């Protein structure tokens, strides 16, 4: 009797379990909740999040490495301890998060004709963000890094050369993007487009300006002359500020530049660097008034040598030039910058000066300078390009140094671009920091974040076997 009773109870329990679990997923799924995000919403989010985050990173970290700004306190990063990010200095998660979301847009474009319009622009964004990632860190997980659904949760580190040149890499994706946009015959508009409001030709121009940029970046290692000349001959690249790949910040939330809402104490940590002060004063460059405020103590524009030891040196902020109102009180005049006409012209000027294209280098240079002044809403003095030190080749100046320096000036807060281009070209000549924590050396790459050693240990160890994750180990295109 007891055995029959026990069997009966077990039967009831099993029936109850089946009845509770049968259809469990269906019952507990909200039919009104979306399980996929519409591509236009993701596309907009990628553009905004990447632009906003990297503009902030450019202000608080990139500008220290490039020596546009210096930091008066809490300055381990400015002293080149790059493993100690403070207000910023860790772009790794920003870039990967947006690469992941952008990959979802690409997947949607490949699954439905309704979303095909996103294919080309999303490929362009993928190339742009991948370039930032590898130019900052060197070899990184890329080809399998965005395939978590396929089980690639610990991706291998890919060589920078492959990320640039292999199928599915930076240059290949930009070429595929142009083809995809030109071949698009659908009627859908490109919704969520913060950069160009759906103008597909503008995206083609952006892709080709980026091709110019990345071809020049690897030009010491690859014969890029034929590709560059072909782009110039076709003429489909960004040629005026109206077609810049930028979006505007606002003077009020929610789209104000982040420094405007940080504590005053944090904002006031950043002052003009001694390096930029000397460059601007040598050129008698009025953009100094846009980038900075006069020192309270002297009424002049005063720069600080990067990387002081704040624990042993008494520094008064009043003695130096704080950053300008465009970064705090007047952020509606500030852009999140992906690519511009002036950067394109400076790249073409460099290519022409090096004989990679047949056009006139000085004409490209002067157009780049004019557009850069216009971009920063500053009137260029009439003598700036004729009798001043910015005149092409004036007073025995090195034209290549002039080209890169003008690009460096205009790239203020544009991510890590000024530092990347210094590493590639050696211009302008940066100073040794005051109290270096890197043996007096200027870093040539960012270290991988500490999480990688724990979460992707085997591949991390393979990637760092030779360089020990050193900030002094050059990336592929810089290894000359």
MOFEN-V465096 format. One record per backbone hydrogen bond with DSSP energy under -0.5 kcal/mol. NH is the residue of the N-H (numbers start at 0). CO is the residue of the C=O. If there is no record, write none. Layout:
{{NH CO} {NH CO}}
//
This chain:
{{4 0} {5 1} {6 2} {7 3} {8 4} {9 5} {10 6} {11 7} {12 8} {13 9} {14 10} {15 11} {16 12} {17 13} {18 14} {19 15} {20 16} {21 17} {23 20} {26 22} {27 23} {28 25} {29 27} {30 28} {32 29} {33 31} {40 37} {41 37} {42 38} {43 39} {44 40} {45 41} {46 42} {47 43} {48 44} {49 45} {50 46} {51 47} {52 48} {53 49} {54 50} {55 51} {56 52} {57 53} {58 54} {59 55} {60 56} {61 56} {62 57} {63 60} {64 60} {65 61} {67 62} {68 62} {69 270} {71 268} {78 74} {79 76} {80 75} {81 79} {83 80} {85 87} {94 90} {95 91} {96 92} {97 93} {98 94} {99 95} {100 96} {101 97} {102 98} {103 99} {104 100} {105 101} {106 102} {107 103} {108 104} {109 105} {110 106} {110 107} {111 107} {114 111} {115 112} {117 114} {118 115} {120 116} {121 117} {122 118} {123 119} {124 120} {125 121} {126 122} {127 123} {128 124} {129 125} {130 126} {131 127} {132 128} {133 129} {134 130} {135 131} {136 132} {137 133} {139 157} {141 155} {144 141} {145 141} {146 143} {149 146} {150 147} {151 146} {152 150} {157 139} {161 158} {162 158} {163 159} {164 160} {165 161} {168 165} {169 162} {170 163} {172 168} {173 169} {174 170} {175 171} {176 172} {177 173} {178 174} {179 175} {180 176} {181 177} {182 178} {183 179} {183 180} {190 188} {192 189} {193 191} {196 192} {198 195} {199 197} {202 198} {203 199} {204 200} {205 201} {206 202} {207 203} {208 204} {209 205} {210 206} {211 207} {212 208} {213 209} {214 210} {215 211} {216 212} {217 213} {218 215} {220 217} {221 217} {223 221} {227 223} {228 224} {229 225} {230 226} {231 227} {232 228} {233 229} {234 230} {235 230} {236 234} {237 204} {242 239} {243 240} {244 338} {245 243} {246 335} {248 333} {249 254} {254 251} {256 249} {259 256} {260 257} {261 257} {265 262} {266 262} {267 263} {268 265} {269 266} {270 69} {270 268} {271 320} {272 67} {273 303} {275 66} {276 272} {277 273} {278 274} {279 275} {280 276} {281 277} {282 278} {283 279} {283 280} {284 279} {285 283} {287 284} {288 285} {289 286} {290 286} {291 287} {292 321} {294 299} {296 317} {298 294} {301 299} {303 271} {309 307} {311 308} {312 308} {314 312} {316 314} {318 315} {319 316} {320 301} {321 319} {322 269} {323 290} {325 289} {326 323} {327 324} {329 324} {332 329} {333 330} {335 246} {336 334} {337 244} {337 335} {338 244} {343 339} {344 340} {345 341} {346 342} {347 343} {348 344} {349 345} {350 346} {351 347} {352 348} {353 349} {354 351} {355 350} {356 350} {360 358} {363 359} {364 360} {365 361} {366 362} {367 363} {368 364} {369 365} {370 366} {371 367} {372 368} {373 369} {374 370} {375 371} {376 373} {377 372} {383 380} {385 382} {386 382} {387 382} {389 383} {390 387} {393 390} {395 392} {396 393} {398 396} {401 397} {402 398} {403 399} {404 400} {405 401} {406 402} {407 403} {408 404} {409 405} {410 406} {411 408} {413 410} {414 53} {414 412} {416 413} {419 415} {420 416} {421 417} {422 418} {423 419} {424 420} {425 421} {429 427} {433 305} {434 306} {435 432} {436 78} {440 437} {442 440} {443 470} {444 470} {445 135} {451 448} {452 448} {452 449} {453 449} {453 450} {454 450} {455 451} {459 455} {460 456} {461 457} {462 458} {463 459} {464 461} {467 463} {469 466} {472 469} {473 471} {477 474} {478 474} {478 475} {479 477}}
//
